Amino acid sequence: MVDFGVVDTHVHLWDPERIRYPWLEGNDLLNKPYLLEEYRTHCKDVDVEQMVFLQCECDPGQFRDEVALITELAGIDSRLKGIVAFAPLENGENVRGDLEFLAENSLVKGVRRLIQSEEDLEFCIQPGFVRGVQMLEEFDLSFDICIYHPQLANTIRMVQECPNVRFILDHIGKPDIKNGLMDPWKQEIETLASLPNVLCKVSGLVTEADHANWTPGDLRPYIDHVISSFGFDRVVFGSDWPVAFQACEYPVWVETLAEAVSSYTSDEVRNLFRNNAIAFYRL
């Protein structure tokens, strides 16, 4: 376990009684309030110094309500330092009003518009979406990339069209860890890492593994590869709580990642678990 305060760059908080999350319906484990009290309980002895909230794919018409809810929670727990909010970036120039709304809130550090749920592999390179992403530079907002591994090739093309936007890849691009698939994810990660405006979030790996039977050895080749590709200056820790709770408890993931990087220097480990997150999200 790490012996210093960590920055968790991927925390989900939701209350289905206040806001509708269609994807939670039918999931008995997750379809209930997961708020600050639950987060503190699940963290156990992990010292979380700061948190970044990631939008939870609520009903799109309620994304402003979600920002309001998290802003309210930040007033209760001062460790909640950043919000990555939803915005309908596919609307291109017409998303300006939404971005203006988000930029008025100093807690909002970035935007995430899920790509993973789009069946069209070319969704992220459609002109309207690319223009919406490009506009984030104007509002000093970053973009969290959330994809499944088959979408990685076109994601690279999108990033290449947005050289002035700061990107971070969630969940290492969601490779098929359950089946041990490495290619072409491995080569595409190297290509993405060659672009200097992209970081990689080491999060969500257990969710892509066999929930009931994964081992640290299943995750290790993927952790090693993203660290080798991006280097310790461009990787950050995230818990993906409570989604990852489907596969393991919070401290287990922290301990698994800490053990995987135990041979590296203390400065490199601090970069992964703390320093890079503060710099990227401007906490």
Secondary structure, DSSP 8 states (H G I E B T S, - for coil): --SS-EEEEEE--B-TTTS--GGGTT-TTTSS-B-HHHHHHHHTT--EEEEEEE-----GGGHHHHHHHHHHHHTT-TTEEEEEE---GGGGGGGHHHHHHHHTSTTEEEE----TT-S-TTGGGSHHHHHHHHGGGGGT-EEEE---GGGHHHHHHHHHT-TTS-EEEGGGG---TTTT--TTHHHHHHHHHTSTTEEEEE--HHHHS-TTT--HHHHHHHHHHHHHHH-TTSEEE---BTGGGGT--HHHHHHHHHHHTTTS-HHHHHIIIIIHHHHHHT-
